[in-house]
């Protein structure tokens, strides 16, 4: 099946810093989503982005389907951004291992 | 929109008992629902896919007789963990895809502890 790899596995930032999270996948995909899992376990949809670029406030995402990767950008990070960020190839229901983000005040 | 609920949010049970977890799409009809399992500090692992009115499709290694899934309507799917054992303790999360859509929406999860 399709492999989904995320990097970095862990990321520690100072409040206000910017970051880029990466998701590589091993085969063509029709569906890709980014999620934020908060400390209570709830998965929050960030982007449905099989291709192209989308922006929502301080977050934006880009998927280059032909090169099999997607990027999630977080600008001006806040402590509430802390948690685990997952990308998932939702057509195959395959999740990456996640990036654990800690934003320090 | 696109809200998915789960009930209960947490449950503690004795070994050998059965536990039922409900997953509901509150404001849309879900043709397909998914059940995941997540161990601490790990990613989500798909257990099974259920379509309304048909039998669930289980992932390799998931015991269908132990994890019974029923997708009785377009807004409700249930997961029953039968004869639960401590190793079944985990965080169970459901998700749903609406009619004609591709985006998954997740429930808040159910934390199961088997004593």
Interface residues (C-beta under 8 A of the other chain):
Chain A: X30 X31 X33 X35 X40 X41 X42 X43 X45 X48 X50 X86 X88 X90 X91 X93 X94 X95 X96 X97 X98
Chain B: X2 X34 X38 X42 X43 X44 X45 X46 X49 X91 X93 X95 X102 X103 X104 X105 X106 X108 X109 X111
